[in-house]
Amino acid sequence: MIAAQFQAVSPHPSYDEAVLDLGPVAHWQLGDLSGTTAKDFVTSVHDGTYTNSPTLGAAPLFGQKQASNSYGGASNQHVLVSDNAALDFTTDMSLLGWLNCPDAAAIRAWMDKRNVDALGYIILTVNTSGVVRLQMNNTGQLNGATNIGDATDRFVCGTHTGGNSFIFLDGVQDATGATIDAGAGVSNLFLGNNGNLNLDFTGRLGYVTLYNYAISLEQTDWLFRIGSGQDVSRGDYTKP
């Protein structure tokens, strides 16, 4: 009797396991159901504080097990993460998050770390067009091509390296272009708003992750497919 042959397939990691396997600087699930602390699953140094009462325990994004945060768009709601040099990226970075934005009625920031001189980085959606914008300082802008203000769960990733920025949506490249590097400045990190608290995010936000290097398209696709429960394009769940 001939023994059946099977191709070895890597076990399906959880999304958190996959994210942490790539070595992030910070990873906030934003799945807390109560309290004021937004736990960083890399180091407690980057634990954030829920401020002005964003709604905790909102519906999960893309069927994730953990809940998300919901932001009302007009109450200065945000997560405040105290300044730390480890978050002061300049030449290489990746900014990731799962979000659901209901419309394209306003500019909405979901991550900002720029100081009073606008040195640093911010990622947001742009009103009327609803596209993602990755911005270095106050002028180094890259706009995406796809309207995400459509109440659809999205996996958004912005990366920067070698003077070039990239935007990925759901594991697919949406835009690329040359931009300046970010300047390092002393400032807190804001999730769900900008530092001036006048670009309130509206919708649901969860699983925000920062890397101090630019993850690849293949890694972005891998994270999206694991996080959304889809089959991985390479046929298994091996890390690219």
Sequence and secondary structure as in RCSB ss.txt:
>XXXX:A:sequence
MIAAQFQAVSPHPSYDEAVLDLGPVAHWQLGDLSGTTAKDFVTSVHDGTYTNSPTLGAAPLFGQKQASNSYGGAS
NQHVLVSDNAALDFTTDMSLLGWLNCPDAAAIRAWMDKRNVDALGYIILTVNTSGVVRLQMNNTGQLNGATNIGD
ATDRFVCGTHTGGNSFIFLDGVQDATGATIDAGAGVSNLFLGNNGNLNLDFTGRLGYVTLYNYAISLEQTDWLFR
IGSGQDVSRGDYTKP
>XXXX:A:secstr
              HHHHHHHT  SEEE    SSSSEE BSS GGG EEEES  EEEE  STT SS EEEEESSS
  EEEE   GGG  SS EEEEEEEE   SSS EEEEEEE TT  EEEEEE TTT  EEEEETTTEEEE SS   S
S EEEEEEEEETTEEEEEETTEEEEEEE          EEESS TTS S  EEEEEEEEEESS   HHHHHHHHH
HHHT   TTSS    
